[in-house]
Amino acid sequence: MKTNSDFEKRLLGYGLLTAEILYQLPDHPKLLQSFLWQTEDLAPKFPELSRFLKFWEREIEGRIHSVRIAHQNLISPVDFRYAEGEILIH
């Protein structure tokens, strides 16, 4: 599997994803606990988040109650522009 560099991922549209997962453990079903998770992910499909939630459901005993996400693109049109000049130093 080919992995992209951080810069390539940013050009492809990846951004910083923060997910707050509220979950319940079997021994305390009336108590909601919170887990924060961050990664770089591609909006709007969020493949990394989907993989993580599938892993959670398969491997972790805590039943997911809800997931709240925030996503911020890491590069935007104002951040990326071509240089308009060249400086030569000996």
N, C-alpha and C positions, 0 to 999 in steps of 0.2 A: 504494500500500500504506500503510495507516494504522499509524503507530508509536505505541506506548503510552508514557506517561511512566514514569519509574522507579517512582513510587508505584503507578501502575496495575498495572505488571508484578508488583510485590510482592504486591498484593492478589489477583492472578490465580494466585499460587502459584509464581512464578519464584523461583529461588534462585541462589546462587553455585555454579557448577560449576568444579571443577578437574580437568583430565584430564592424565594422564601417558601419553604415547604412546611406546612403545618401537618402534624401526624399524631396518631394515637398509638400507644403501646398496648399490647393485649392485657397486661396486668393493671393498667390504669386507663380504661376506655373513656372516662369522662374528662381526662386531662389532655389538653392539646399542647404539644411541644413544638418548638420552632427550630428549623435547620436552615442556615443560609449557605448558598453555594454559588460560586462565580466561575465562569469560563468564557471563552470566546465562542460565539455561535452566530449562525446565519439566519437572520429574520427573513420572512415570517414563519418559516417551517420549523426552525430550531431543532436541527437533527441531533446536536450534542445533548440538549435537554431531554429529548425523547429517549435517547440511549440511556441516560442516567436514570430517568424515571422507570424504565423497563428493568434496569438493574436493581433499583430500589424494591420494586414489587416482587422481584424474583428472590432477592437475597436478604432483605431486611424485614424484621417482624413488624415494624411499625406501619400501620395502615395509613395511607395518605388521605388527609382530610381535604386539603386545598393547596394550590400552588399559585403564588403571585410572582410575576416577573417584571423586571425593568430591563430595557435594552438600549444601549447607546452606541451608535456607529462610531468607530474609532477614527475614521477618516471621512471627511466631507468635502464638497467641492471647494470651499474656501481654504481648506488645509492643503490642497494639492494643486500646484500651479507650476508652469515652466518658468525657468529663469529667463530674464530679459537681457542678460548681458553676460560678459565673460571677463574675468580679472586674471591677468597674467602676472606672475611673480617670477622674477629671474629664474 
